[in-house]
Amino acid sequence: MSKALKALEKGGLVHLERLGSILRGLTPEELETLELLLDRRASATIRHSLKELDRGEGIPREKW
């Protein structure tokens, strides 16, 4: 987890105008990526899937 996210969890201050400006500048893909990174369950699922991939486990693409 990034330092910024840890600070937010501890009640850190956020400059809302700057945050709004940054968010408006994101592409739909970047915004979706950010949402996934901020979602703890999604991040855990991604980490789990990557570990399975490293072990050679998972479902072959042609069986999806």
PDBQT receptor file of N, H, CA, C and O in Angstrom, charges set to zero:
ATOM      1  N   MET A   1       0.847  -1.166   0.000  1.00  0.00    +0.000 N 
ATOM      2  CA  MET A   1       0.000   0.000   0.000  1.00  0.00    +0.000 C 
ATOM      3  C   MET A   1       0.899   1.237   0.000  1.00  0.00    +0.000 C 
ATOM      4  O   MET A   1       1.922   1.270   0.685  1.00  0.00    +0.000 OA
ATOM      5  N   SER A   2       0.513   2.242  -0.767  1.00  0.00    +0.000 N 
ATOM      6  H   SER A   2      -0.317   2.215  -1.323  1.00  0.00    +0.000 HD
ATOM      7  CA  SER A   2       1.343   3.437  -0.880  1.00  0.00    +0.000 C 
ATOM      8  C   SER A   2       1.289   4.281   0.392  1.00  0.00    +0.000 C 
ATOM      9  O   SER A   2       0.383   4.137   1.214  1.00  0.00    +0.000 OA
ATOM     10  N   LYS A   3       2.260   5.149   0.532  1.00  0.00    +0.000 N 
ATOM     11  H   LYS A   3       2.995   5.266  -0.135  1.00  0.00    +0.000 HD
ATOM     12  CA  LYS A   3       2.294   6.048   1.687  1.00  0.00    +0.000 C 
ATOM     13  C   LYS A   3       1.064   6.951   1.710  1.00  0.00    +0.000 C 
ATOM     14  O   LYS A   3       0.526   7.256   2.775  1.00  0.00    +0.000 OA
ATOM     15  N   ALA A   4       0.625   7.375   0.524  1.00  0.00    +0.000 N 
ATOM     16  H   ALA A   4       1.061   7.128  -0.341  1.00  0.00    +0.000 HD
ATOM     17  CA  ALA A   4      -0.541   8.264   0.453  1.00  0.00    +0.000 C 
ATOM     18  C   ALA A   4      -1.790   7.560   0.963  1.00  0.00    +0.000 C 
ATOM     19  O   ALA A   4      -2.580   8.158   1.695  1.00  0.00    +0.000 OA
ATOM     20  N   LEU A   5      -1.978   6.297   0.587  1.00  0.00    +0.000 N 
ATOM     21  H   LEU A   5      -1.336   5.812  -0.007  1.00  0.00    +0.000 HD
ATOM     22  CA  LEU A   5      -3.145   5.551   1.055  1.00  0.00    +0.000 C 
ATOM     23  C   LEU A   5      -3.086   5.325   2.549  1.00  0.00    +0.000 C 
ATOM     24  O   LEU A   5      -4.109   5.406   3.228  1.00  0.00    +0.000 OA
ATOM     25  N   LYS A   6      -1.892   5.039   3.080  1.00  0.00    +0.000 N 
ATOM     26  H   LYS A   6      -1.060   4.972   2.528  1.00  0.00    +0.000 HD
ATOM     27  CA  LYS A   6      -1.745   4.858   4.521  1.00  0.00    +0.000 C 
ATOM     28  C   LYS A   6      -2.081   6.151   5.265  1.00  0.00    +0.000 C 
ATOM     29  O   LYS A   6      -2.718   6.117   6.317  1.00  0.00    +0.000 OA
ATOM     30  N   ALA A   7      -1.654   7.285   4.721  1.00  0.00    +0.000 N 
ATOM     31  H   ALA A   7      -1.135   7.313   3.866  1.00  0.00    +0.000 HD
ATOM     32  CA  ALA A   7      -1.949   8.568   5.344  1.00  0.00    +0.000 C 
ATOM     33  C   ALA A   7      -3.445   8.843   5.345  1.00  0.00    +0.000 C 
ATOM     34  O   ALA A   7      -3.986   9.359   6.323  1.00  0.00    +0.000 OA
ATOM     35  N   LEU A   8      -4.114   8.497   4.246  1.00  0.00    +0.000 N 
ATOM     36  H   LEU A   8      -3.674   8.078   3.452  1.00  0.00    +0.000 HD
ATOM     37  CA  LEU A   8      -5.560   8.698   4.173  1.00  0.00    +0.000 C 
ATOM     38  C   LEU A   8      -6.288   7.851   5.204  1.00  0.00    +0.000 C 
ATOM     39  O   LEU A   8      -7.247   8.314   5.823  1.00  0.00    +0.000 OA
ATOM     40  N   GLU A   9      -5.841   6.614   5.395  1.00  0.00    +0.000 N 
ATOM     41  H   GLU A   9      -5.062   6.238   4.893  1.00  0.00    +0.000 HD
ATOM     42  CA  GLU A   9      -6.469   5.741   6.373  1.00  0.00    +0.000 C 
ATOM     43  C   GLU A   9      -6.309   6.281   7.785  1.00  0.00    +0.000 C 
ATOM     44  O   GLU A   9      -7.153   6.035   8.647  1.00  0.00    +0.000 OA
ATOM     45  N   LYS A  10      -5.241   7.007   8.023  1.00  0.00    +0.000 N 
ATOM     46  H   LYS A  10      -4.555   7.207   7.323  1.00  0.00    +0.000 HD
ATOM     47  CA  LYS A  10      -4.999   7.581   9.345  1.00  0.00    +0.000 C 
ATOM     48  C   LYS A  10      -5.691   8.932   9.507  1.00  0.00    +0.000 C 
ATOM     49  O   LYS A  10      -5.504   9.607  10.519  1.00  0.00    +0.000 OA
ATOM     50  N   GLY A  11      -6.482   9.324   8.526  1.00  0.00    +0.000 N 
ATOM     51  H   GLY A  11      -6.635   8.776   7.704  1.00  0.00    +0.000 HD
ATOM     52  CA  GLY A  11      -7.196  10.595   8.628  1.00  0.00    +0.000 C 
ATOM     53  C   GLY A  11      -6.440  11.763   8.045  1.00  0.00    +0.000 C 
ATOM     54  O   GLY A  11      -6.680  12.908   8.427  1.00  0.00    +0.000 OA
ATOM     55  N   GLY A  12      -5.534  11.500   7.131  1.00  0.00    +0.000 N 
ATOM     56  H   GLY A  12      -5.339  10.570   6.821  1.00  0.00    +0.000 HD
ATOM     57  CA  GLY A  12      -4.765  12.564   6.506  1.00  0.00    +0.000 C 
ATOM     58  C   GLY A  12      -5.650  13.493   5.687  1.00  0.00    +0.000 C 
ATOM     59  O   GLY A  12      -6.735  13.110   5.249  1.00  0.00    +0.000 OA
ATOM     60  N   LEU A  13      -5.183  14.691   5.490  1.00  0.00    +0.000 N 
ATOM     61  H   LEU A  13      -4.302  15.002   5.846  1.00  0.00    +0.000 HD
ATOM     62  CA  LEU A  13      -5.947  15.684   4.743  1.00  0.00    +0.000 C 
ATOM     63  C   LEU A  13      -5.783  15.487   3.247  1.00  0.00    +0.000 C 
ATOM     64  O   LEU A  13      -4.723  15.077   2.773  1.00  0.00    +0.000 OA
ATOM     65  N   VAL A  14      -6.840  15.781   2.511  1.00  0.00    +0.000 N 
ATOM     66  H   VAL A  14      -7.701  16.114   2.896  1.00  0.00    +0.000 HD
ATOM     67  CA  VAL A  14      -6.830  15.665   1.062  1.00  0.00    +0.000 C 
ATOM     68  C   VAL A  14      -7.238  17.016   0.484  1.00  0.00    +0.000 C 
ATOM     69  O   VAL A  14      -8.237  17.599   0.905  1.00  0.00    +0.000 OA
ATOM     70  N   HIS A  15      -6.479  17.503  -0.461  1.00  0.00    +0.000 N 
ATOM     71  H   HIS A  15      -5.667  17.030  -0.803  1.00  0.00    +0.000 HD
ATOM     72  CA  HIS A  15      -6.830  18.738  -1.149  1.00  0.00    +0.000 C 
ATOM     73  C   HIS A  15      -7.840  18.362  -2.230  1.00  0.00    +0.000 C 
ATOM     74  O   HIS A  15      -7.461  17.869  -3.292  1.00  0.00    +0.000 OA
ATOM     75  N   LEU A  16      -9.125  18.594  -1.960  1.00  0.00    +0.000 N 
ATOM     76  H   LEU A  16      -9.433  18.995  -1.097  1.00  0.00    +0.000 HD
ATOM     77  CA  LEU A  16     -10.189  18.095  -2.826  1.00  0.00    +0.000 C 
ATOM     78  C   LEU A  16     -10.159  18.697  -4.227  1.00  0.00    +0.000 C 
ATOM     79  O   LEU A  16     -10.465  18.005  -5.198  1.00  0.00    +0.000 OA
ATOM     80  N   GLU A  17      -9.799  19.956  -4.347  1.00  0.00    +0.000 N 
ATOM     81  H   GLU A  17      -9.550  20.518  -3.558  1.00  0.00    +0.000 HD
ATOM     82  CA  GLU A  17      -9.742  20.565  -5.684  1.00  0.00    +0.000 C 
ATOM     83  C   GLU A  17      -8.652  19.899  -6.520  1.00  0.00    +0.000 C 
ATOM     84  O   GLU A  17      -8.855  19.613  -7.700  1.00  0.00    +0.000 OA
ATOM     85  N   ARG A  18      -7.510  19.658  -5.912  1.00  0.00    +0.000 N 
ATOM     86  H   ARG A  18      -7.345  19.891  -4.954  1.00  0.00    +0.000 HD
ATOM     87  CA  ARG A  18      -6.416  18.996  -6.637  1.00  0.00    +0.000 C 
ATOM     88  C   ARG A  18      -6.807  17.569  -6.993  1.00  0.00    +0.000 C 
ATOM     89  O   ARG A  18      -6.557  17.115  -8.110  1.00  0.00    +0.000 OA
ATOM     90  N   LEU A  19      -7.416  16.864  -6.053  1.00  0.00    +0.000 N 
ATOM     91  H   LEU A  19      -7.619  17.233  -5.146  1.00  0.00    +0.000 HD
ATOM     92  CA  LEU A  19      -7.853  15.497  -6.315  1.00  0.00    +0.000 C 
ATOM     93  C   LEU A  19      -8.868  15.471  -7.461  1.00  0.00    +0.000 C 
ATOM     94  O   LEU A  19      -8.784  14.621  -8.347  1.00  0.00    +0.000 OA
ATOM     95  N   GLY A  20      -9.820  16.396  -7.443  1.00  0.00    +0.000 N 
ATOM     96  H   GLY A  20      -9.889  17.087  -6.723  1.00  0.00    +0.000 HD
ATOM     97  CA  GLY A  20     -10.810  16.477  -8.518  1.00  0.00    +0.000 C 
ATOM     98  C   GLY A  20     -10.159  16.734  -9.866  1.00  0.00    +0.000 C 
ATOM     99  O   GLY A  20     -10.547  16.146 -10.876  1.00  0.00    +0.000 OA
ATOM    100  N   SER A  21      -9.180  17.603  -9.877  1.00  0.00    +0.000 N 
ATOM    101  H   SER A  21      -8.865  18.080  -9.056  1.00  0.00    +0.000 HD
ATOM    102  CA  SER A  21      -8.470  17.915 -11.116  1.00  0.00    +0.000 C 
ATOM    103  C   SER A  21      -7.736  16.692 -11.653  1.00  0.00    +0.000 C 
ATOM    104  O   SER A  21      -7.752  16.420 -12.854  1.00  0.00    +0.000 OA
ATOM    105  N   ILE A  22      -7.104  15.974 -10.764  1.00  0.00    +0.000 N 
ATOM    106  H   ILE A  22      -7.090  16.195  -9.789  1.00  0.00    +0.000 HD
ATOM    107  CA  ILE A  22      -6.382  14.755 -11.178  1.00  0.00    +0.000 C 
ATOM    108  C   ILE A  22      -7.361  13.722 -11.715  1.00  0.00    +0.000 C 
ATOM    109  O   ILE A  22      -7.123  13.136 -12.771  1.00  0.00    +0.000 OA
ATOM    110  N   LEU A  23      -8.452  13.495 -11.005  1.00  0.00    +0.000 N 
ATOM    111  H   LEU A  23      -8.645  13.971 -10.148  1.00  0.00    +0.000 HD
ATOM    112  CA  LEU A  23      -9.427  12.485 -11.422  1.00  0.00    +0.000 C 
ATOM    113  C   LEU A  23     -10.059  12.827 -12.768  1.00  0.00    +0.000 C 
ATOM    114  O   LEU A  23     -10.289  11.939 -13.588  1.00  0.00    +0.000 OA
ATOM    115  N   ARG A  24     -10.337  14.094 -12.998  1.00  0.00    +0.000 N 
ATOM    116  H   ARG A  24     -10.150  14.816 -12.332  1.00  0.00    +0.000 HD
ATOM    117  CA  ARG A  24     -10.917  14.507 -14.286  1.00  0.00    +0.000 C 
ATOM    118  C   ARG A  24      -9.954  14.271 -15.438  1.00  0.00    +0.000 C 
ATOM    119  O   ARG A  24     -10.380  14.092 -16.580  1.00  0.00    +0.000 OA
ATOM    120  N   GLY A  25      -8.661  14.268 -15.147  1.00  0.00    +0.000 N 
ATOM    121  H   GLY A  25      -8.315  14.413 -14.220  1.00  0.00    +0.000 HD
ATOM    122  CA  GLY A  25      -7.657  14.079 -16.185  1.00  0.00    +0.000 C 
ATOM    123  C   GLY A  25      -7.375  12.624 -16.525  1.00  0.00    +0.000 C 
ATOM    124  O   GLY A  25      -6.640  12.335 -17.470  1.00  0.00    +0.000 OA
ATOM    125  N   LEU A  26      -7.955  11.706 -15.758  1.00  0.00    +0.000 N 
ATOM    126  H   LEU A  26      -8.552  11.940 -14.990  1.00  0.00    +0.000 HD
ATOM    127  CA  LEU A  26      -7.701  10.282 -16.010  1.00  0.00    +0.000 C 
ATOM    128  C   LEU A  26      -8.550   9.766 -17.156  1.00  0.00    +0.000 C 
ATOM    129  O   LEU A  26      -9.689  10.190 -17.352  1.00  0.00    +0.000 OA
ATOM    130  N   THR A  27      -7.973   8.841 -17.908  1.00  0.00    +0.000 N 
ATOM    131  H   THR A  27      -7.048   8.496 -17.749  1.00  0.00    +0.000 HD
ATOM    132  CA  THR A  27      -8.743   8.158 -18.945  1.00  0.00    +0.000 C 
ATOM    133  C   THR A  27      -9.667   7.154 -18.245  1.00  0.00    +0.000 C 
ATOM    134  O   THR A  27      -9.440   6.822 -17.082  1.00  0.00    +0.000 OA
ATOM    135  N   PRO A  28     -10.699   6.669 -18.933  1.00  0.00    +0.000 N 
ATOM    136  CA  PRO A  28     -11.563   5.648 -18.317  1.00  0.00    +0.000 C 
ATOM    137  C   PRO A  28     -10.772   4.426 -17.855  1.00  0.00    +0.000 C 
ATOM    138  O   PRO A  28     -11.079   3.846 -16.813  1.00  0.00    +0.000 OA
ATOM    139  N   GLU A  29      -9.765   4.036 -18.617  1.00  0.00    +0.000 N 
ATOM    140  H   GLU A  29      -9.515   4.508 -19.463  1.00  0.00    +0.000 HD
ATOM    141  CA  GLU A  29      -8.943   2.887 -18.242  1.00  0.00    +0.000 C 
ATOM    142  C   GLU A  29      -8.144   3.167 -16.975  1.00  0.00    +0.000 C 
ATOM    143  O   GLU A  29      -8.041   2.310 -16.097  1.00  0.00    +0.000 OA
ATOM    144  N   GLU A  30      -7.579   4.369 -16.885  1.00  0.00    +0.000 N 
ATOM    145  H   GLU A  30      -7.663   5.064 -17.599  1.00  0.00    +0.000 HD
ATOM    146  CA  GLU A  30      -6.810   4.740 -15.701  1.00  0.00    +0.000 C 
ATOM    147  C   GLU A  30      -7.704   4.818 -14.470  1.00  0.00    +0.000 C 
ATOM    148  O   GLU A  30      -7.307   4.400 -13.382  1.00  0.00    +0.000 OA
ATOM    149  N   LEU A  31      -8.898   5.346 -14.638  1.00  0.00    +0.000 N 
ATOM    150  H   LEU A  31      -9.221   5.685 -15.521  1.00  0.00    +0.000 HD
ATOM    151  CA  LEU A  31      -9.839   5.437 -13.530  1.00  0.00    +0.000 C 
ATOM    152  C   LEU A  31     -10.236   4.043 -13.040  1.00  0.00    +0.000 C 
ATOM    153  O   LEU A  31     -10.311   3.805 -11.834  1.00  0.00    +0.000 OA
ATOM    154  N   GLU A  32     -10.488   3.132 -13.967  1.00  0.00    +0.000 N 
ATOM    155  H   GLU A  32     -10.428   3.325 -14.946  1.00  0.00    +0.000 HD
ATOM    156  CA  GLU A  32     -10.837   1.764 -13.584  1.00  0.00    +0.000 C 
ATOM    157  C   GLU A  32      -9.675   1.087 -12.859  1.00  0.00    +0.000 C 
ATOM    158  O   GLU A  32      -9.883   0.366 -11.883  1.00  0.00    +0.000 OA
ATOM    159  N   THR A  33      -8.456   1.322 -13.338  1.00  0.00    +0.000 N 
ATOM    160  H   THR A  33      -8.288   1.908 -14.131  1.00  0.00    +0.000 HD
ATOM    161  CA  THR A  33      -7.271   0.766 -12.679  1.00  0.00    +0.000 C 
ATOM    162  C   THR A  33      -7.156   1.301 -11.263  1.00  0.00    +0.000 C 
ATOM    163  O   THR A  33      -6.875   0.544 -10.334  1.00  0.00    +0.000 OA
ATOM    164  N   LEU A  34      -7.370   2.590 -11.091  1.00  0.00    +0.000 N 
ATOM    165  H   LEU A  34      -7.598   3.205 -11.846  1.00  0.00    +0.000 HD
ATOM    166  CA  LEU A  34      -7.317   3.198  -9.762  1.00  0.00    +0.000 C 
ATOM    167  C   LEU A  34      -8.369   2.588  -8.841  1.00  0.00    +0.000 C 
ATOM    168  O   LEU A  34      -8.088   2.296  -7.678  1.00  0.00    +0.000 OA
ATOM    169  N   GLU A  35      -9.577   2.398  -9.361  1.00  0.00    +0.000 N 
ATOM    170  H   GLU A  35      -9.805   2.635 -10.305  1.00  0.00    +0.000 HD
ATOM    171  CA  GLU A  35     -10.640   1.794  -8.554  1.00  0.00    +0.000 C 
ATOM    172  C   GLU A  35     -10.249   0.388  -8.109  1.00  0.00    +0.000 C 
ATOM    173  O   GLU A  35     -10.495   0.012  -6.963  1.00  0.00    +0.000 OA
ATOM    174  N   LEU A  36      -9.645  -0.390  -9.001  1.00  0.00    +0.000 N 
ATOM    175  H   LEU A  36      -9.445  -0.086  -9.932  1.00  0.00    +0.000 HD
ATOM    176  CA  LEU A  36      -9.211  -1.742  -8.649  1.00  0.00    +0.000 C 
ATOM    177  C   LEU A  36      -8.116  -1.715  -7.590  1.00  0.00    +0.000 C 
ATOM    178  O   LEU A  36      -8.127  -2.513  -6.654  1.00  0.00    +0.000 OA
ATOM    179  N   LEU A  37      -7.179  -0.797  -7.743  1.00  0.00    +0.000 N 
ATOM    180  H   LEU A  37      -7.170  -0.148  -8.504  1.00  0.00    +0.000 HD
ATOM    181  CA  LEU A  37      -6.078  -0.710  -6.788  1.00  0.00    +0.000 C 
ATOM    182  C   LEU A  37      -6.555  -0.284  -5.402  1.00  0.00    +0.000 C 
ATOM    183  O   LEU A  37      -5.966  -0.680  -4.396  1.00  0.00    +0.000 OA
ATOM    184  N   LEU A  38      -7.608   0.512  -5.341  1.00  0.00    +0.000 N 
ATOM    185  H   LEU A  38      -8.087   0.834  -6.158  1.00  0.00    +0.000 HD
ATOM    186  CA  LEU A  38      -8.133   0.974  -4.056  1.00  0.00    +0.000 C 
ATOM    187  C   LEU A  38      -9.082  -0.032  -3.410  1.00  0.00    +0.000 C 
ATOM    188  O   LEU A  38      -9.384   0.078  -2.222  1.00  0.00    +0.000 OA
ATOM    189  N   ASP A  39      -9.551  -1.001  -4.174  1.00  0.00    +0.000 N 
ATOM    190  H   ASP A  39      -9.306  -1.090  -5.140  1.00  0.00    +0.000 HD
ATOM    191  CA  ASP A  39     -10.467  -2.024  -3.666  1.00  0.00    +0.000 C 
ATOM    192  C   ASP A  39      -9.640  -3.175  -3.099  1.00  0.00    +0.000 C 
ATOM    193  O   ASP A  39      -8.984  -3.901  -3.846  1.00  0.00    +0.000 OA
ATOM    194  N   ARG A  40      -9.675  -3.336  -1.785  1.00  0.00    +0.000 N 
ATOM    195  H   ARG A  40     -10.209  -2.745  -1.179  1.00  0.00    +0.000 HD
ATOM    196  CA  ARG A  40      -8.832  -4.352  -1.143  1.00  0.00    +0.000 C 
ATOM    197  C   ARG A  40      -9.167  -5.764  -1.607  1.00  0.00    +0.000 C 
ATOM    198  O   ARG A  40      -8.266  -6.578  -1.812  1.00  0.00    +0.000 OA
ATOM    199  N   ARG A  41     -10.451  -6.062  -1.773  1.00  0.00    +0.000 N 
ATOM    200  H   ARG A  41     -11.183  -5.401  -1.605  1.00  0.00    +0.000 HD
ATOM    201  CA  ARG A  41     -10.827  -7.407  -2.221  1.00  0.00    +0.000 C 
ATOM    202  C   ARG A  41     -10.333  -7.661  -3.639  1.00  0.00    +0.000 C 
ATOM    203  O   ARG A  41      -9.844  -8.748  -3.947  1.00  0.00    +0.000 OA
ATOM    204  N   ALA A  42     -10.463  -6.659  -4.497  1.00  0.00    +0.000 N 
ATOM    205  H   ALA A  42     -10.861  -5.776  -4.247  1.00  0.00    +0.000 HD
ATOM    206  CA  ALA A  42      -9.993  -6.812  -5.878  1.00  0.00    +0.000 C 
ATOM    207  C   ALA A  42      -8.477  -7.004  -5.897  1.00  0.00    +0.000 C 
ATOM    208  O   ALA A  42      -7.963  -7.846  -6.633  1.00  0.00    +0.000 OA
ATOM    209  N   SER A  43      -7.771  -6.227  -5.092  1.00  0.00    +0.000 N 
ATOM    210  H   SER A  43      -8.189  -5.543  -4.494  1.00  0.00    +0.000 HD
ATOM    211  CA  SER A  43      -6.313  -6.354  -5.039  1.00  0.00    +0.000 C 
ATOM    212  C   SER A  43      -5.903  -7.730  -4.536  1.00  0.00    +0.000 C 
ATOM    213  O   SER A  43      -4.954  -8.320  -5.052  1.00  0.00    +0.000 OA
ATOM    214  N   ALA A  44      -6.610  -8.246  -3.534  1.00  0.00    +0.000 N 
ATOM    215  H   ALA A  44      -7.382  -7.767  -3.116  1.00  0.00    +0.000 HD
ATOM    216  CA  ALA A  44      -6.306  -9.579  -3.013  1.00  0.00    +0.000 C 
ATOM    217  C   ALA A  44      -6.566 -10.643  -4.072  1.00  0.00    +0.000 C 
ATOM    218  O   ALA A  44      -5.792 -11.591  -4.202  1.00  0.00    +0.000 OA
ATOM    219  N   THR A  45      -7.647 -10.494  -4.827  1.00  0.00    +0.000 N 
ATOM    220  H   THR A  45      -8.276  -9.724  -4.722  1.00  0.00    +0.000 HD
ATOM    221  CA  THR A  45      -7.963 -11.450  -5.892  1.00  0.00    +0.000 C 
ATOM    222  C   THR A  45      -6.888 -11.429  -6.967  1.00  0.00    +0.000 C 
ATOM    223  O   THR A  45      -6.473 -12.480  -7.456  1.00  0.00    +0.000 OA
ATOM    224  N   ILE A  46      -6.441 -10.250  -7.331  1.00  0.00    +0.000 N 
ATOM    225  H   ILE A  46      -6.778  -9.396  -6.934  1.00  0.00    +0.000 HD
ATOM    226  CA  ILE A  46      -5.387 -10.115  -8.344  1.00  0.00    +0.000 C 
ATOM    227  C   ILE A  46      -4.094 -10.759  -7.856  1.00  0.00    +0.000 C 
ATOM    228  O   ILE A  46      -3.447 -11.491  -8.605  1.00  0.00    +0.000 OA
ATOM    229  N   ARG A  47      -3.712 -10.493  -6.601  1.00  0.00    +0.000 N 
ATOM    230  H   ARG A  47      -4.238  -9.898  -5.993  1.00  0.00    +0.000 HD
ATOM    231  CA  ARG A  47      -2.490 -11.099  -6.048  1.00  0.00    +0.000 C 
ATOM    232  C   ARG A  47      -2.597 -12.619  -6.040  1.00  0.00    +0.000 C 
ATOM    233  O   ARG A  47      -1.645 -13.315  -6.394  1.00  0.00    +0.000 OA
ATOM    234  N   HIS A  48      -3.758 -13.132  -5.635  1.00  0.00    +0.000 N 
ATOM    235  H   HIS A  48      -4.531 -12.566  -5.347  1.00  0.00    +0.000 HD
ATOM    236  CA  HIS A  48      -3.983 -14.582  -5.605  1.00  0.00    +0.000 C 
ATOM    237  C   HIS A  48      -3.862 -15.171  -7.018  1.00  0.00    +0.000 C 
ATOM    238  O   HIS A  48      -3.228 -16.208  -7.214  1.00  0.00    +0.000 OA
ATOM    239  N   SER A  49      -4.469 -14.507  -7.984  1.00  0.00    +0.000 N 
ATOM    240  H   SER A  49      -4.984 -13.664  -7.826  1.00  0.00    +0.000 HD
ATOM    241  CA  SER A  49      -4.410 -14.988  -9.371  1.00  0.00    +0.000 C 
ATOM    242  C   SER A  49      -2.987 -14.978  -9.909  1.00  0.00    +0.000 C 
ATOM    243  O   SER A  49      -2.588 -15.895 -10.626  1.00  0.00    +0.000 OA
ATOM    244  N   LEU A  50      -2.224 -13.953  -9.571  1.00  0.00    +0.000 N 
ATOM    245  H   LEU A  50      -2.548 -13.208  -8.988  1.00  0.00    +0.000 HD
ATOM    246  CA  LEU A  50      -0.831 -13.887 -10.019  1.00  0.00    +0.000 C 
ATOM    247  C   LEU A  50       0.003 -15.011  -9.413  1.00  0.00    +0.000 C 
ATOM    248  O   LEU A  50       0.878 -15.567 -10.077  1.00  0.00    +0.000 OA
ATOM    249  N   LYS A  51      -0.269 -15.347  -8.146  1.00  0.00    +0.000 N 
ATOM    250  H   LYS A  51      -0.979 -14.896  -7.606  1.00  0.00    +0.000 HD
ATOM    251  CA  LYS A  51       0.447 -16.462  -7.515  1.00  0.00    +0.000 C 
ATOM    252  C   LYS A  51       0.090 -17.775  -8.211  1.00  0.00    +0.000 C 
ATOM    253  O   LYS A  51       0.965 -18.606  -8.453  1.00  0.00    +0.000 OA
ATOM    254  N   GLU A  52      -1.199 -17.965  -8.536  1.00  0.00    +0.000 N 
ATOM    255  H   GLU A  52      -1.910 -17.290  -8.339  1.00  0.00    +0.000 HD
ATOM    256  CA  GLU A  52      -1.612 -19.166  -9.266  1.00  0.00    +0.000 C 
ATOM    257  C   GLU A  52      -0.917 -19.242 -10.623  1.00  0.00    +0.000 C 
ATOM    258  O   GLU A  52      -0.465 -20.307 -11.042  1.00  0.00    +0.000 OA
ATOM    259  N   LEU A  53      -0.839 -18.113 -11.296  1.00  0.00    +0.000 N 
ATOM    260  H   LEU A  53      -1.206 -17.248 -10.956  1.00  0.00    +0.000 HD
ATOM    261  CA  LEU A  53      -0.181 -18.064 -12.604  1.00  0.00    +0.000 C 
ATOM    262  C   LEU A  53       1.288 -18.446 -12.481  1.00  0.00    +0.000 C 
ATOM    263  O   LEU A  53       1.804 -19.199 -13.306  1.00  0.00    +0.000 OA
ATOM    264  N   ASP A  54       1.965 -17.930 -11.455  1.00  0.00    +0.000 N 
ATOM    265  H   ASP A  54       1.545 -17.318 -10.785  1.00  0.00    +0.000 HD
ATOM    266  CA  ASP A  54       3.375 -18.262 -11.234  1.00  0.00    +0.000 C 
ATOM    267  C   ASP A  54       3.570 -19.756 -10.992  1.00  0.00    +0.000 C 
ATOM    268  O   ASP A  54       4.588 -20.330 -11.381  1.00  0.00    +0.000 OA
ATOM    269  N   ARG A  55       2.584 -20.381 -10.347  1.00  0.00    +0.000 N 
ATOM    270  H   ARG A  55       1.757 -19.916 -10.031  1.00  0.00    +0.000 HD
ATOM    271  CA  ARG A  55       2.665 -21.826 -10.064  1.00  0.00    +0.000 C 
ATOM    272  C   ARG A  55       2.188 -22.668 -11.248  1.00  0.00    +0.000 C 
ATOM    273  O   ARG A  55       2.239 -23.897 -11.197  1.00  0.00    +0.000 OA
ATOM    274  N   GLY A  56       1.728 -22.015 -12.305  1.00  0.00    +0.000 N 
ATOM    275  H   GLY A  56       1.687 -21.017 -12.346  1.00  0.00    +0.000 HD
ATOM    276  CA  GLY A  56       1.243 -22.740 -13.476  1.00  0.00    +0.000 C 
ATOM    277  C   GLY A  56      -0.169 -23.258 -13.310  1.00  0.00    +0.000 C 
ATOM    278  O   GLY A  56      -0.595 -24.145 -14.050  1.00  0.00    +0.000 OA
ATOM    279  N   GLU A  57      -0.890 -22.725 -12.360  1.00  0.00    +0.000 N 
ATOM    280  H   GLU A  57      -0.544 -22.005 -11.758  1.00  0.00    +0.000 HD
ATOM    281  CA  GLU A  57      -2.270 -23.138 -12.124  1.00  0.00    +0.000 C 
ATOM    282  C   GLU A  57      -3.221 -22.210 -12.873  1.00  0.00    +0.000 C 
ATOM    283  O   GLU A  57      -2.799 -21.258 -13.530  1.00  0.00    +0.000 OA
ATOM    284  N   GLY A  58      -4.484 -22.502 -12.762  1.00  0.00    +0.000 N 
ATOM    285  H   GLY A  58      -4.827 -23.275 -12.228  1.00  0.00    +0.000 HD
ATOM    286  CA  GLY A  58      -5.481 -21.649 -13.390  1.00  0.00    +0.000 C 
ATOM    287  C   GLY A  58      -6.168 -22.345 -14.543  1.00  0.00    +0.000 C 
ATOM    288  O   GLY A  58      -5.903 -23.509 -14.844  1.00  0.00    +0.000 OA
ATOM    289  N   ILE A  59      -7.044 -21.616 -15.171  1.00  0.00    +0.000 N 
ATOM    290  H   ILE A  59      -7.259 -20.671 -14.927  1.00  0.00    +0.000 HD
ATOM    291  CA  ILE A  59      -7.840 -22.158 -16.280  1.00  0.00    +0.000 C 
ATOM    292  C   ILE A  59      -7.219 -21.672 -17.592  1.00  0.00    +0.000 C 
ATOM    293  O   ILE A  59      -7.011 -20.473 -17.778  1.00  0.00    +0.000 OA
ATOM    294  N   PRO A  60      -6.925 -22.609 -18.501  1.00  0.00    +0.000 N 
ATOM    295  CA  PRO A  60      -6.396 -22.185 -19.806  1.00  0.00    +0.000 C 
ATOM    296  C   PRO A  60      -7.384 -21.256 -20.514  1.00  0.00    +0.000 C 
ATOM    297  O   PRO A  60      -8.598 -21.406 -20.381  1.00  0.00    +0.000 OA
ATOM    298  N   ARG A  61      -6.861 -20.323 -21.246  1.00  0.00    +0.000 N 
ATOM    299  H   ARG A  61      -5.875 -20.201 -21.355  1.00  0.00    +0.000 HD
ATOM    300  CA  ARG A  61      -7.680 -19.311 -21.907  1.00  0.00    +0.000 C 
ATOM    301  C   ARG A  61      -8.749 -19.935 -22.805  1.00  0.00    +0.000 C 
ATOM    302  O   ARG A  61      -9.865 -19.420 -22.875  1.00  0.00    +0.000 OA
ATOM    303  N   GLU A  62      -8.431 -21.026 -23.486  1.00  0.00    +0.000 N 
ATOM    304  H   GLU A  62      -7.524 -21.444 -23.429  1.00  0.00    +0.000 HD
ATOM    305  CA  GLU A  62      -9.406 -21.637 -24.393  1.00  0.00    +0.000 C 
ATOM    306  C   GLU A  62     -10.559 -22.299 -23.635  1.00  0.00    +0.000 C 
ATOM    307  O   GLU A  62     -11.562 -22.650 -24.256  1.00  0.00    +0.000 OA
ATOM    308  N   LYS A  63     -10.453 -22.479 -22.333  1.00  0.00    +0.000 N 
ATOM    309  H   LYS A  63      -9.638 -22.194 -21.829  1.00  0.00    +0.000 HD
ATOM    310  CA  LYS A  63     -11.528 -23.075 -21.548  1.00  0.00    +0.000 C 
ATOM    311  C   LYS A  63     -12.383 -22.026 -20.829  1.00  0.00    +0.000 C 
ATOM    312  O   LYS A  63     -13.293 -22.397 -20.089  1.00  0.00    +0.000 OA
ATOM    313  N   TRP A  64     -12.124 -20.752 -21.020  1.00  0.00    +0.000 N 
ATOM    314  H   TRP A  64     -11.385 -20.450 -21.622  1.00  0.00    +0.000 HD
ATOM    315  CA  TRP A  64     -12.882 -19.693 -20.368  1.00  0.00    +0.000 C 
ATOM    316  C   TRP A  64     -14.294 -19.741 -20.822  1.00  0.00    +0.000 C 
ATOM    317  O   TRP A  64     -15.109 -18.927 -20.389  1.00  0.00    +0.000 OA
TER     318      TRP A  64
